């Protein structure tokens, strides 16, 4: 299947160069070109292309706003950003606006074809550099969501009670905690009763949530290596 494409870029030489390159690529037909975001939206309404290759910095209507309007008004048209910029200030607003692909202008013809094919098949057409940044951002978000352990235990817990609480949050039973700490079962039970009283906890489930909330333990799968 041939993908019908509109190219949007405010620099005439760059735009014409992209159109010329796309004309040499298999499976792509350029049906129009636009010099700014307003024209890109208008051509999308007139031509109903499969994909718009969208620059971001353009006059009258920038690429992010044009992407948002196209995806809202013409959901059958996908948008692949083709820009010089791969920083967070450009990447994430474009993806939030509805772009399904994001390439930098050093992409070669094969990468552009692959991105167009990906977005038309329902996948994301992202360059390796962009994929890596998204994974880094995801990892940062997870680390931010899991509180770091505080220097002082909360609610007046002793160091030993905090240690017992961490082991409870890891799913250990009282006998397993006793073996791990080389103490008796009775001692473990005393520590648990004391920390439950200090923290106002009723059962082990509440204790686990308490440990997560105060950064004393991490939920399964939340650690990033």
Order of alpha helices (4+ residues) and beta strands (2+ residues): beta-alpha-beta-alpha-beta-alpha-beta-alpha-beta-alpha-beta-alpha-alpha-alpha-alpha-alpha
